[in-house]
Amino acid sequence: MSGPVQREIETRLKEALDPTHLEIVNDSATHSGHAGDDGSGESHFTVIVEAKAFAGKSRLERQRMVNAALGDLPGERVHALAIKASEPAA
């Protein structure tokens, strides 16, 4: 079951990138007690996103697009975010 931060990540990415595939993995449990664990259970995530908007973009440009879509979430309510962004296979 996803929490409010995970749902917000999903909503923002869907609206900004219209992904063909989107997975949001909550990794927070594996970081319990570590730096950045705020006790909310929603501090560490992996985002796997595939979108046509990434076509012709470098890995860094794709990550910047994801971060731009998420706005203030990384750094404010999300301590760590791993991004795996790709364009759909031809």
PyMOL Python script that loads the backbone (N, CA, C, O; Angstrom):
from pymol import cmd

cmd.read_pdbstr("""\
ATOM      1  N   MET A   1       0.844  -1.186   0.000  1.00  0.00           N
ATOM      2  CA  MET A   1       0.000   0.000   0.000  1.00  0.00           C
ATOM      3  C   MET A   1       0.888   1.249   0.000  1.00  0.00           C
ATOM      4  O   MET A   1       1.850   1.330   0.764  1.00  0.00           O
ATOM      5  N   SER A   2       0.574   2.181  -0.827  1.00  0.00           N
ATOM      6  CA  SER A   2       1.396   3.383  -0.938  1.00  0.00           C
ATOM      7  C   SER A   2       0.890   4.473   0.004  1.00  0.00           C
ATOM      8  O   SER A   2      -0.302   4.583   0.291  1.00  0.00           O
ATOM      9  N   GLY A   3       1.851   5.276   0.472  1.00  0.00           N
ATOM     10  CA  GLY A   3       1.529   6.381   1.352  1.00  0.00           C
ATOM     11  C   GLY A   3       1.348   7.666   0.573  1.00  0.00           C
ATOM     12  O   GLY A   3       1.436   7.663  -0.655  1.00  0.00           O
ATOM     13  N   PRO A   4       1.095   8.768   1.268  1.00  0.00           N
ATOM     14  CA  PRO A   4       0.825  10.035   0.594  1.00  0.00           C
ATOM     15  C   PRO A   4       2.010  10.575  -0.220  1.00  0.00           C
ATOM     16  O   PRO A   4       1.799  11.161  -1.281  1.00  0.00           O
ATOM     17  N   VAL A   5       3.230  10.392   0.246  1.00  0.00           N
ATOM     18  CA  VAL A   5       4.384  10.891  -0.509  1.00  0.00           C
ATOM     19  C   VAL A   5       4.546  10.080  -1.789  1.00  0.00           C
ATOM     20  O   VAL A   5       4.779  10.645  -2.857  1.00  0.00           O
ATOM     21  N   GLN A   6       4.424   8.768  -1.686  1.00  0.00           N
ATOM     22  CA  GLN A   6       4.538   7.912  -2.866  1.00  0.00           C
ATOM     23  C   GLN A   6       3.453   8.242  -3.881  1.00  0.00           C
ATOM     24  O   GLN A   6       3.721   8.282  -5.082  1.00  0.00           O
ATOM     25  N   ARG A   7       2.250   8.475  -3.421  1.00  0.00           N
ATOM     26  CA  ARG A   7       1.157   8.835  -4.342  1.00  0.00           C
ATOM     27  C   ARG A   7       1.423  10.184  -4.997  1.00  0.00           C
ATOM     28  O   ARG A   7       1.101  10.379  -6.170  1.00  0.00           O
ATOM     29  N   GLU A   8       2.003  11.109  -4.256  1.00  0.00           N
ATOM     30  CA  GLU A   8       2.310  12.421  -4.833  1.00  0.00           C
ATOM     31  C   GLU A   8       3.411  12.307  -5.883  1.00  0.00           C
ATOM     32  O   GLU A   8       3.347  12.968  -6.920  1.00  0.00           O
ATOM     33  N   ILE A   9       4.411  11.483  -5.628  1.00  0.00           N
ATOM     34  CA  ILE A   9       5.461  11.241  -6.628  1.00  0.00           C
ATOM     35  C   ILE A   9       4.822  10.711  -7.903  1.00  0.00           C
ATOM     36  O   ILE A   9       5.112  11.193  -8.998  1.00  0.00           O
ATOM     37  N   GLU A  10       3.952   9.719  -7.756  1.00  0.00           N
ATOM     38  CA  GLU A  10       3.279   9.119  -8.909  1.00  0.00           C
ATOM     39  C   GLU A  10       2.462  10.156  -9.682  1.00  0.00           C
ATOM     40  O   GLU A  10       2.550  10.224 -10.908  1.00  0.00           O
ATOM     41  N   THR A  11       1.689  10.945  -8.989  1.00  0.00           N
ATOM     42  CA  THR A  11       0.843  11.961  -9.630  1.00  0.00           C
ATOM     43  C   THR A  11       1.688  12.976 -10.393  1.00  0.00           C
ATOM     44  O   THR A  11       1.404  13.284 -11.551  1.00  0.00           O
ATOM     45  N   ARG A  12       2.722  13.490  -9.743  1.00  0.00           N
ATOM     46  CA  ARG A  12       3.560  14.507 -10.393  1.00  0.00           C
ATOM     47  C   ARG A  12       4.255  13.957 -11.638  1.00  0.00           C
ATOM     48  O   ARG A  12       4.326  14.642 -12.659  1.00  0.00           O
ATOM     49  N   LEU A  13       4.766  12.735 -11.564  1.00  0.00           N
ATOM     50  CA  LEU A  13       5.464  12.166 -12.721  1.00  0.00           C
ATOM     51  C   LEU A  13       4.492  11.859 -13.862  1.00  0.00           C
ATOM     52  O   LEU A  13       4.823  12.063 -15.030  1.00  0.00           O
ATOM     53  N   LYS A  14       3.312  11.377 -13.535  1.00  0.00           N
ATOM     54  CA  LYS A  14       2.316  11.099 -14.581  1.00  0.00           C
ATOM     55  C   LYS A  14       1.908  12.381 -15.287  1.00  0.00           C
ATOM     56  O   LYS A  14       1.793  12.411 -16.512  1.00  0.00           O
ATOM     57  N   GLU A  15       1.689  13.438 -14.518  1.00  0.00           N
ATOM     58  CA  GLU A  15       1.262  14.704 -15.112  1.00  0.00           C
ATOM     59  C   GLU A  15       2.357  15.332 -15.965  1.00  0.00           C
ATOM     60  O   GLU A  15       2.070  15.878 -17.030  1.00  0.00           O
ATOM     61  N   ALA A  16       3.596  15.263 -15.518  1.00  0.00           N
ATOM     62  CA  ALA A  16       4.686  15.945 -16.217  1.00  0.00           C
ATOM     63  C   ALA A  16       5.258  15.149 -17.381  1.00  0.00           C
ATOM     64  O   ALA A  16       5.673  15.734 -18.381  1.00  0.00           O
ATOM     65  N   LEU A  17       5.286  13.819 -17.267  1.00  0.00           N
ATOM     66  CA  LEU A  17       6.024  13.021 -18.259  1.00  0.00           C
ATOM     67  C   LEU A  17       5.161  12.069 -19.071  1.00  0.00           C
ATOM     68  O   LEU A  17       5.639  11.523 -20.065  1.00  0.00           O
ATOM     69  N   ASP A  18       3.921  11.850 -18.690  1.00  0.00           N
ATOM     70  CA  ASP A  18       3.039  10.906 -19.380  1.00  0.00           C
ATOM     71  C   ASP A  18       3.780   9.593 -19.650  1.00  0.00           C
ATOM     72  O   ASP A  18       3.928   9.193 -20.805  1.00  0.00           O
ATOM     73  N   PRO A  19       4.243   8.922 -18.594  1.00  0.00           N
ATOM     74  CA  PRO A  19       5.088   7.738 -18.782  1.00  0.00           C
ATOM     75  C   PRO A  19       4.349   6.552 -19.403  1.00  0.00           C
ATOM     76  O   PRO A  19       3.148   6.367 -19.209  1.00  0.00           O
ATOM     77  N   THR A  20       5.107   5.763 -20.152  1.00  0.00           N
ATOM     78  CA  THR A  20       4.588   4.504 -20.681  1.00  0.00           C
ATOM     79  C   THR A  20       4.759   3.399 -19.649  1.00  0.00           C
ATOM     80  O   THR A  20       4.085   2.371 -19.712  1.00  0.00           O
ATOM     81  N   HIS A  21       5.662   3.616 -18.700  1.00  0.00           N
ATOM     82  CA  HIS A  21       5.875   2.679 -17.585  1.00  0.00           C
ATOM     83  C   HIS A  21       6.344   3.490 -16.388  1.00  0.00           C
ATOM     84  O   HIS A  21       7.188   4.376 -16.523  1.00  0.00           O
ATOM     85  N   LEU A  22       5.796   3.189 -15.218  1.00  0.00           N
ATOM     86  CA  LEU A  22       6.190   3.892 -14.002  1.00  0.00           C
ATOM     87  C   LEU A  22       6.108   2.950 -12.813  1.00  0.00           C
ATOM     88  O   LEU A  22       5.065   2.353 -12.548  1.00  0.00           O
ATOM     89  N   GLU A  23       7.218   2.824 -12.101  1.00  0.00           N
ATOM     90  CA  GLU A  23       7.263   2.075 -10.847  1.00  0.00           C
ATOM     91  C   GLU A  23       7.885   2.981  -9.800  1.00  0.00           C
ATOM     92  O   GLU A  23       8.888   3.648 -10.054  1.00  0.00           O
ATOM     93  N   ILE A  24       7.290   2.997  -8.640  1.00  0.00           N
ATOM     94  CA  ILE A  24       7.841   3.744  -7.521  1.00  0.00           C
ATOM     95  C   ILE A  24       8.014   2.746  -6.390  1.00  0.00           C
ATOM     96  O   ILE A  24       7.042   2.203  -5.865  1.00  0.00           O
ATOM     97  N   VAL A  25       9.266   2.513  -6.026  1.00  0.00           N
ATOM     98  CA  VAL A  25       9.592   1.534  -5.002  1.00  0.00           C
ATOM     99  C   VAL A  25       9.976   2.276  -3.729  1.00  0.00           C
ATOM    100  O   VAL A  25      10.887   3.103  -3.728  1.00  0.00           O
ATOM    101  N   ASN A  26       9.274   1.970  -2.657  1.00  0.00           N
ATOM    102  CA  ASN A  26       9.579   2.577  -1.368  1.00  0.00           C
ATOM    103  C   ASN A  26      10.681   1.743  -0.709  1.00  0.00           C
ATOM    104  O   ASN A  26      10.448   0.616  -0.271  1.00  0.00           O
ATOM    105  N   ASP A  27      11.880   2.316  -0.648  1.00  0.00           N
ATOM    106  CA  ASP A  27      13.046   1.637  -0.076  1.00  0.00           C
ATOM    107  C   ASP A  27      13.266   2.017   1.390  1.00  0.00           C
ATOM    108  O   ASP A  27      14.283   1.639   1.971  1.00  0.00           O
ATOM    109  N   SER A  28      12.360   2.735   1.982  1.00  0.00           N
ATOM    110  CA  SER A  28      12.559   3.302   3.310  1.00  0.00           C
ATOM    111  C   SER A  28      12.843   2.258   4.383  1.00  0.00           C
ATOM    112  O   SER A  28      13.660   2.494   5.273  1.00  0.00           O
ATOM    113  N   ALA A  29      12.185   1.120   4.310  1.00  0.00           N
ATOM    114  CA  ALA A  29      12.375   0.091   5.338  1.00  0.00           C
ATOM    115  C   ALA A  29      13.818  -0.400   5.393  1.00  0.00           C
ATOM    116  O   ALA A  29      14.306  -0.775   6.459  1.00  0.00           O
ATOM    117  N   THR A  30      14.492  -0.401   4.265  1.00  0.00           N
ATOM    118  CA  THR A  30      15.882  -0.869   4.243  1.00  0.00           C
ATOM    119  C   THR A  30      16.845   0.177   4.790  1.00  0.00           C
ATOM    120  O   THR A  30      18.028  -0.105   4.977  1.00  0.00           O
ATOM    121  N   HIS A  31      16.341   1.383   5.046  1.00  0.00           N
ATOM    122  CA  HIS A  31      17.178   2.467   5.571  1.00  0.00           C
ATOM    123  C   HIS A  31      16.768   2.866   6.990  1.00  0.00           C
ATOM    124  O   HIS A  31      17.205   3.900   7.495  1.00  0.00           O
ATOM    125  N   SER A  32      15.944   2.061   7.621  1.00  0.00           N
ATOM    126  CA  SER A  32      15.463   2.358   8.965  1.00  0.00           C
ATOM    127  C   SER A  32      16.633   2.562   9.923  1.00  0.00           C
ATOM    128  O   SER A  32      17.525   1.720  10.024  1.00  0.00           O
ATOM    129  N   GLY A  33      16.613   3.676  10.613  1.00  0.00           N
ATOM    130  CA  GLY A  33      17.666   3.991  11.571  1.00  0.00           C
ATOM    131  C   GLY A  33      18.891   4.648  10.973  1.00  0.00           C
ATOM    132  O   GLY A  33      19.794   5.054  11.704  1.00  0.00           O
ATOM    133  N   HIS A  34      18.936   4.761   9.644  1.00  0.00           N
ATOM    134  CA  HIS A  34      20.065   5.397   8.963  1.00  0.00           C
ATOM    135  C   HIS A  34      19.829   6.897   8.842  1.00  0.00           C
ATOM    136  O   HIS A  34      18.745   7.396   9.143  1.00  0.00           O
ATOM    137  N   ALA A  35      20.850   7.597   8.402  1.00  0.00           N
ATOM    138  CA  ALA A  35      20.722   9.041   8.160  1.00  0.00           C
ATOM    139  C   ALA A  35      19.588   9.296   7.178  1.00  0.00           C
ATOM    140  O   ALA A  35      19.458   8.601   6.170  1.00  0.00           O
ATOM    141  N   GLY A  36      18.790  10.273   7.471  1.00  0.00           N
ATOM    142  CA  GLY A  36      17.691  10.643   6.585  1.00  0.00           C
ATOM    143  C   GLY A  36      16.397   9.922   6.870  1.00  0.00           C
ATOM    144  O   GLY A  36      15.356  10.291   6.326  1.00  0.00           O
ATOM    145  N   ASP A  37      16.434   8.888   7.721  1.00  0.00           N
ATOM    146  CA  ASP A  37      15.205   8.188   8.079  1.00  0.00           C
ATOM    147  C   ASP A  37      14.450   9.052   9.071  1.00  0.00           C
ATOM    148  O   ASP A  37      14.870   9.218  10.216  1.00  0.00           O
ATOM    149  N   ASP A  38      13.330   9.602   8.620  1.00  0.00           N
ATOM    150  CA  ASP A  38      12.563  10.502   9.476  1.00  0.00           C
ATOM    151  C   ASP A  38      11.463   9.784  10.246  1.00  0.00           C
ATOM    152  O   ASP A  38      10.684  10.419  10.958  1.00  0.00           O
ATOM    153  N   GLY A  39      11.398   8.477  10.108  1.00  0.00           N
ATOM    154  CA  GLY A  39      10.380   7.700  10.815  1.00  0.00           C
ATOM    155  C   GLY A  39       9.037   7.652  10.124  1.00  0.00           C
ATOM    156  O   GLY A  39       8.124   6.982  10.604  1.00  0.00           O
ATOM    157  N   SER A  40       8.892   8.350   9.002  1.00  0.00           N
ATOM    158  CA  SER A  40       7.615   8.390   8.291  1.00  0.00           C
ATOM    159  C   SER A  40       7.361   7.132   7.468  1.00  0.00           C
ATOM    160  O   SER A  40       6.222   6.834   7.108  1.00  0.00           O
ATOM    161  N   GLY A  41       8.428   6.400   7.174  1.00  0.00           N
ATOM    162  CA  GLY A  41       8.296   5.245   6.289  1.00  0.00           C
ATOM    163  C   GLY A  41       8.252   5.645   4.827  1.00  0.00           C
ATOM    164  O   GLY A  41       7.990   4.810   3.961  1.00  0.00           O
ATOM    165  N   GLU A  42       8.508   6.927   4.542  1.00  0.00           N
ATOM    166  CA  GLU A  42       8.500   7.427   3.169  1.00  0.00           C
ATOM    167  C   GLU A  42       9.642   8.423   2.968  1.00  0.00           C
ATOM    168  O   GLU A  42       9.414   9.586   2.636  1.00  0.00           O
ATOM    169  N   SER A  43      10.856   7.957   3.170  1.00  0.00           N
ATOM    170  CA  SER A  43      12.012   8.848   3.055  1.00  0.00           C
ATOM    171  C   SER A  43      12.964   8.469   1.922  1.00  0.00           C
ATOM    172  O   SER A  43      13.749   9.301   1.467  1.00  0.00           O
ATOM    173  N   HIS A  44      12.899   7.219   1.468  1.00  0.00           N
ATOM    174  CA  HIS A  44      13.817   6.720   0.447  1.00  0.00           C
ATOM    175  C   HIS A  44      13.008   6.006  -0.647  1.00  0.00           C
ATOM    176  O   HIS A  44      12.200   5.125  -0.354  1.00  0.00           O
ATOM    177  N   PHE A  45      13.235   6.397  -1.905  1.00  0.00           N
ATOM    178  CA  PHE A  45      12.493   5.799  -3.014  1.00  0.00           C
ATOM    179  C   PHE A  45      13.399   5.522  -4.215  1.00  0.00           C
ATOM    180  O   PHE A  45      14.428   6.171  -4.401  1.00  0.00           O
ATOM    181  N   THR A  46      12.992   4.548  -5.016  1.00  0.00           N
ATOM    182  CA  THR A  46      13.553   4.319  -6.337  1.00  0.00           C
ATOM    183  C   THR A  46      12.424   4.545  -7.327  1.00  0.00           C
ATOM    184  O   THR A  46      11.333   3.997  -7.174  1.00  0.00           O
ATOM    185  N   VAL A  47      12.694   5.360  -8.346  1.00  0.00           N
ATOM    186  CA  VAL A  47      11.716   5.631  -9.393  1.00  0.00           C
ATOM    187  C   VAL A  47      12.237   5.008 -10.686  1.00  0.00           C
ATOM    188  O   VAL A  47      13.354   5.289 -11.121  1.00  0.00           O
ATOM    189  N   ILE A  48      11.419   4.169 -11.284  1.00  0.00           N
ATOM    190  CA  ILE A  48      11.723   3.571 -12.584  1.00  0.00           C
ATOM    191  C   ILE A  48      10.677   4.119 -13.539  1.00  0.00           C
ATOM    192  O   ILE A  48       9.491   3.806 -13.429  1.00  0.00           O
ATOM    193  N   VAL A  49      11.128   4.938 -14.473  1.00  0.00           N
ATOM    194  CA  VAL A  49      10.176   5.620 -15.347  1.00  0.00           C
ATOM    195  C   VAL A  49      10.644   5.537 -16.793  1.00  0.00           C
ATOM    196  O   VAL A  49      11.815   5.755 -17.106  1.00  0.00           O
ATOM    197  N   GLU A  50       9.707   5.219 -17.650  1.00  0.00           N
ATOM    198  CA  GLU A  50       9.944   5.154 -19.096  1.00  0.00           C
ATOM    199  C   GLU A  50       8.967   6.130 -19.748  1.00  0.00           C
ATOM    200  O   GLU A  50       7.761   6.068 -19.509  1.00  0.00           O
ATOM    201  N   ALA A  51       9.499   7.025 -20.569  1.00  0.00           N
ATOM    202  CA  ALA A  51       8.635   8.030 -21.198  1.00  0.00           C
ATOM    203  C   ALA A  51       9.199   8.464 -22.543  1.00  0.00           C
ATOM    204  O   ALA A  51      10.413   8.540 -22.728  1.00  0.00           O
ATOM    205  N   LYS A  52       8.308   8.745 -23.466  1.00  0.00           N
ATOM    206  CA  LYS A  52       8.718   9.244 -24.778  1.00  0.00           C
ATOM    207  C   LYS A  52       9.432  10.583 -24.658  1.00  0.00           C
ATOM    208  O   LYS A  52      10.252  10.931 -25.507  1.00  0.00           O
ATOM    209  N   ALA A  53       9.126  11.327 -23.614  1.00  0.00           N
ATOM    210  CA  ALA A  53       9.749  12.639 -23.401  1.00  0.00           C
ATOM    211  C   ALA A  53      11.266  12.525 -23.210  1.00  0.00           C
ATOM    212  O   ALA A  53      11.980  13.518 -23.348  1.00  0.00           O
ATOM    213  N   PHE A  54      11.756  11.339 -22.899  1.00  0.00           N
ATOM    214  CA  PHE A  54      13.191  11.138 -22.678  1.00  0.00           C
ATOM    215  C   PHE A  54      13.965  10.861 -23.973  1.00  0.00           C
ATOM    216  O   PHE A  54      15.193  10.773 -23.950  1.00  0.00           O
ATOM    217  N   ALA A  55      13.269  10.725 -25.081  1.00  0.00           N
ATOM    218  CA  ALA A  55      13.929  10.407 -26.351  1.00  0.00           C
ATOM    219  C   ALA A  55      15.000  11.440 -26.674  1.00  0.00           C
ATOM    220  O   ALA A  55      14.742  12.643 -26.651  1.00  0.00           O
ATOM    221  N   GLY A  56      16.195  10.965 -26.972  1.00  0.00           N
ATOM    222  CA  GLY A  56      17.296  11.839 -27.356  1.00  0.00           C
ATOM    223  C   GLY A  56      17.948  12.582 -26.206  1.00  0.00           C
ATOM    224  O   GLY A  56      18.834  13.408 -26.426  1.00  0.00           O
ATOM    225  N   LYS A  57      17.527  12.302 -24.984  1.00  0.00           N
ATOM    226  CA  LYS A  57      18.082  12.994 -23.815  1.00  0.00           C
ATOM    227  C   LYS A  57      19.177  12.140 -23.165  1.00  0.00           C
ATOM    228  O   LYS A  57      19.123  10.910 -23.195  1.00  0.00           O
ATOM    229  N   SER A  58      20.157  12.809 -22.585  1.00  0.00           N
ATOM    230  CA  SER A  58      21.208  12.104 -21.846  1.00  0.00           C
ATOM    231  C   SER A  58      20.655  11.635 -20.502  1.00  0.00           C
ATOM    232  O   SER A  58      19.571  12.046 -20.089  1.00  0.00           O
ATOM    233  N   ARG A  59      21.407  10.775 -19.830  1.00  0.00           N
ATOM    234  CA  ARG A  59      21.000  10.286 -18.520  1.00  0.00           C
ATOM    235  C   ARG A  59      20.805  11.455 -17.549  1.00  0.00           C
ATOM    236  O   ARG A  59      19.840  11.488 -16.786  1.00  0.00           O
ATOM    237  N   LEU A  60      21.727  12.402 -17.592  1.00  0.00           N
ATOM    238  CA  LEU A  60      21.644  13.566 -16.708  1.00  0.00           C
ATOM    239  C   LEU A  60      20.410  14.414 -17.025  1.00  0.00           C
ATOM    240  O   LEU A  60      19.723  14.869 -16.111  1.00  0.00           O
ATOM    241  N   GLU A  61      20.127  14.627 -18.303  1.00  0.00           N
ATOM    242  CA  GLU A  61      18.936  15.399 -18.690  1.00  0.00           C
ATOM    243  C   GLU A  61      17.659  14.704 -18.223  1.00  0.00           C
ATOM    244  O   GLU A  61      16.721  15.364 -17.776  1.00  0.00           O
ATOM    245  N   ARG A  62      17.620  13.374 -18.324  1.00  0.00           N
ATOM    246  CA  ARG A  62      16.444  12.622 -17.872  1.00  0.00           C
ATOM    247  C   ARG A  62      16.258  12.773 -16.366  1.00  0.00           C
ATOM    248  O   ARG A  62      15.140  12.982 -15.894  1.00  0.00           O
ATOM    249  N   GLN A  63      17.343  12.669 -15.619  1.00  0.00           N
ATOM    250  CA  GLN A  63      17.258  12.827 -14.171  1.00  0.00           C
ATOM    251  C   GLN A  63      16.799  14.230 -13.802  1.00  0.00           C
ATOM    252  O   GLN A  63      16.011  14.408 -12.874  1.00  0.00           O
ATOM    253  N   ARG A  64      17.287  15.210 -14.521  1.00  0.00           N
ATOM    254  CA  ARG A  64      16.856  16.595 -14.266  1.00  0.00           C
ATOM    255  C   ARG A  64      15.373  16.775 -14.556  1.00  0.00           C
ATOM    256  O   ARG A  64      14.688  17.513 -13.848  1.00  0.00           O
ATOM    257  N   MET A  65      14.873  16.109 -15.590  1.00  0.00           N
ATOM    258  CA  MET A  65      13.452  16.193 -15.919  1.00  0.00           C
ATOM    259  C   MET A  65      12.600  15.580 -14.805  1.00  0.00           C
ATOM    260  O   MET A  65      11.555  16.119 -14.441  1.00  0.00           O
ATOM    261  N   VAL A  66      13.058  14.452 -14.272  1.00  0.00           N
ATOM    262  CA  VAL A  66      12.336  13.809 -13.170  1.00  0.00           C
ATOM    263  C   VAL A  66      12.362  14.718 -11.943  1.00  0.00           C
ATOM    264  O   VAL A  66      11.329  14.940 -11.311  1.00  0.00           O
ATOM    265  N   ASN A  67      13.527  15.238 -11.610  1.00  0.00           N
ATOM    266  CA  ASN A  67      13.637  16.130 -10.451  1.00  0.00           C
ATOM    267  C   ASN A  67      12.781  17.386 -10.621  1.00  0.00           C
ATOM    268  O   ASN A  67      12.157  17.846  -9.664  1.00  0.00           O
ATOM    269  N   ALA A  68      12.749  17.938 -11.825  1.00  0.00           N
ATOM    270  CA  ALA A  68      11.923  19.123 -12.080  1.00  0.00           C
ATOM    271  C   ALA A  68      10.447  18.793 -11.877  1.00  0.00           C
ATOM    272  O   ALA A  68       9.700  19.596 -11.318  1.00  0.00           O
ATOM    273  N   ALA A  69      10.027  17.616 -12.328  1.00  0.00           N
ATOM    274  CA  ALA A  69       8.636  17.203 -12.163  1.00  0.00           C
ATOM    275  C   ALA A  69       8.279  17.029 -10.687  1.00  0.00           C
ATOM    276  O   ALA A  69       7.143  17.279 -10.284  1.00  0.00           O
ATOM    277  N   LEU A  70       9.242  16.604  -9.896  1.00  0.00           N
ATOM    278  CA  LEU A  70       8.977  16.357  -8.474  1.00  0.00           C
ATOM    279  C   LEU A  70       9.066  17.614  -7.625  1.00  0.00           C
ATOM    280  O   LEU A  70       8.617  17.623  -6.479  1.00  0.00           O
ATOM    281  N   GLY A  71       9.639  18.669  -8.175  1.00  0.00           N
ATOM    282  CA  GLY A  71       9.677  19.951  -7.470  1.00  0.00           C
ATOM    283  C   GLY A  71      10.372  19.869  -6.125  1.00  0.00           C
ATOM    284  O   GLY A  71      11.536  19.478  -6.041  1.00  0.00           O
ATOM    285  N   ASP A  72       9.651  20.240  -5.069  1.00  0.00           N
ATOM    286  CA  ASP A  72      10.236  20.330  -3.734  1.00  0.00           C
ATOM    287  C   ASP A  72      10.280  19.009  -2.973  1.00  0.00           C
ATOM    288  O   ASP A  72      10.810  18.970  -1.863  1.00  0.00           O
ATOM    289  N   LEU A  73       9.745  17.935  -3.526  1.00  0.00           N
ATOM    290  CA  LEU A  73       9.728  16.666  -2.792  1.00  0.00           C
ATOM    291  C   LEU A  73      11.134  16.178  -2.431  1.00  0.00           C
ATOM    292  O   LEU A  73      11.398  15.921  -1.256  1.00  0.00           O
ATOM    293  N   PRO A  74      12.051  16.041  -3.409  1.00  0.00           N
ATOM    294  CA  PRO A  74      13.408  15.640  -3.029  1.00  0.00           C
ATOM    295  C   PRO A  74      14.059  16.748  -2.193  1.00  0.00           C
ATOM    296  O   PRO A  74      14.076  17.914  -2.588  1.00  0.00           O
ATOM    297  N   GLY A  75      14.578  16.368  -1.066  1.00  0.00           N
ATOM    298  CA  GLY A  75      15.206  17.355  -0.196  1.00  0.00           C
ATOM    299  C   GLY A  75      14.280  17.884   0.873  1.00  0.00           C
ATOM    300  O   GLY A  75      14.737  18.274   1.947  1.00  0.00           O
ATOM    301  N   GLU A  76      12.990  17.908   0.605  1.00  0.00           N
ATOM    302  CA  GLU A  76      12.024  18.372   1.600  1.00  0.00           C
ATOM    303  C   GLU A  76      11.390  17.187   2.326  1.00  0.00           C
ATOM    304  O   GLU A  76      11.525  17.051   3.542  1.00  0.00           O
ATOM    305  N   ARG A  77      10.702  16.334   1.574  1.00  0.00           N
ATOM    306  CA  ARG A  77      10.022  15.185   2.198  1.00  0.00           C
ATOM    307  C   ARG A  77      10.645  13.854   1.813  1.00  0.00           C
ATOM    308  O   ARG A  77      10.330  12.826   2.414  1.00  0.00           O
ATOM    309  N   VAL A  78      11.522  13.859   0.822  1.00  0.00           N
ATOM    310  CA  VAL A  78      12.206  12.640   0.397  1.00  0.00           C
ATOM    311  C   VAL A  78      13.700  12.851   0.592  1.00  0.00           C
ATOM    312  O   VAL A  78      14.291  13.772   0.028  1.00  0.00           O
ATOM    313  N   HIS A  79      14.302  11.982   1.401  1.00  0.00           N
ATOM    314  CA  HIS A  79      15.734  12.112   1.695  1.00  0.00           C
ATOM    315  C   HIS A  79      16.587  11.588   0.546  1.00  0.00           C
ATOM    316  O   HIS A  79      17.585  12.209   0.180  1.00  0.00           O
ATOM    317  N   ALA A  80      16.203  10.455  -0.020  1.00  0.00           N
ATOM    318  CA  ALA A  80      17.005   9.838  -1.080  1.00  0.00           C
ATOM    319  C   ALA A  80      16.101   9.347  -2.201  1.00  0.00           C
ATOM    320  O   ALA A  80      15.048   8.757  -1.963  1.00  0.00           O
ATOM    321  N   LEU A  81      16.541   9.607  -3.436  1.00  0.00           N
ATOM    322  CA  LEU A  81      15.765   9.224  -4.610  1.00  0.00           C
ATOM    323  C   LEU A  81      16.705   8.666  -5.665  1.00  0.00           C
ATOM    324  O   LEU A  81      17.571   9.372  -6.181  1.00  0.00           O
ATOM    325  N   ALA A  82      16.522   7.390  -5.979  1.00  0.00           N
ATOM    326  CA  ALA A  82      17.267   6.757  -7.075  1.00  0.00           C
ATOM    327  C   ALA A  82      16.369   6.829  -8.308  1.00  0.00           C
ATOM    328  O   ALA A  82      15.186   6.495  -8.249  1.00  0.00           O
ATOM    329  N   ILE A  83      16.951   7.272  -9.432  1.00  0.00           N
ATOM    330  CA  ILE A  83      16.168   7.452 -10.656  1.00  0.00           C
ATOM    331  C   ILE A  83      16.717   6.566 -11.758  1.00  0.00           C
ATOM    332  O   ILE A  83      17.909   6.598 -12.066  1.00  0.00           O
ATOM    333  N   LYS A  84      15.826   5.772 -12.350  1.00  0.00           N
ATOM    334  CA  LYS A  84      16.149   4.978 -13.515  1.00  0.00           C
ATOM    335  C   LYS A  84      15.185   5.413 -14.601  1.00  0.00           C
ATOM    336  O   LYS A  84      14.035   4.974 -14.630  1.00  0.00           O
ATOM    337  N   ALA A  85      15.648   6.269 -15.488  1.00  0.00           N
ATOM    338  CA  ALA A  85      14.789   6.881 -16.507  1.00  0.00           C
ATOM    339  C   ALA A  85      15.238   6.442 -17.887  1.00  0.00           C
ATOM    340  O   ALA A  85      16.423   6.498 -18.213  1.00  0.00           O
ATOM    341  N   SER A  86      14.284   6.004 -18.697  1.00  0.00           N
ATOM    342  CA  SER A  86      14.606   5.558 -20.054  1.00  0.00           C
ATOM    343  C   SER A  86      13.471   5.903 -21.003  1.00  0.00           C
ATOM    344  O   SER A  86      12.355   6.219 -20.589  1.00  0.00           O
ATOM    345  N   GLU A  87      13.792   5.833 -22.291  1.00  0.00           N
ATOM    346  CA  GLU A  87      12.761   6.015 -23.296  1.00  0.00           C
ATOM    347  C   GLU A  87      12.235   4.631 -23.677  1.00  0.00           C
ATOM    348  O   GLU A  87      12.941   3.638 -23.504  1.00  0.00           O
ATOM    349  N   PRO A  88      11.015   4.550 -24.189  1.00  0.00           N
ATOM    350  CA  PRO A  88      10.458   3.239 -24.582  1.00  0.00           C
ATOM    351  C   PRO A  88      11.312   2.589 -25.668  1.00  0.00           C
ATOM    352  O   PRO A  88      11.860   3.269 -26.535  1.00  0.00           O
ATOM    353  N   ALA A  89      11.412   1.289 -25.606  1.00  0.00           N
ATOM    354  CA  ALA A  89      12.145   0.547 -26.633  1.00  0.00           C
ATOM    355  C   ALA A  89      11.421   0.681 -27.965  1.00  0.00           C
ATOM    356  O   ALA A  89      10.192   0.733 -28.015  1.00  0.00           O
ATOM    357  N   ALA A  90      12.179   0.735 -29.019  1.00  0.00           N
ATOM    358  CA  ALA A  90      11.595   0.907 -30.368  1.00  0.00           C
ATOM    359  C   ALA A  90      10.924  -0.362 -30.834  1.00  0.00           C
ATOM    360  O   ALA A  90      10.382  -0.404 -31.939  1.00  0.00           O
TER     361      ALA A  90
END
""", "prot")
cmd.dss("prot")
cmd.show_as("cartoon", "prot")
cmd.util.cbc("prot")
cmd.orient("prot")
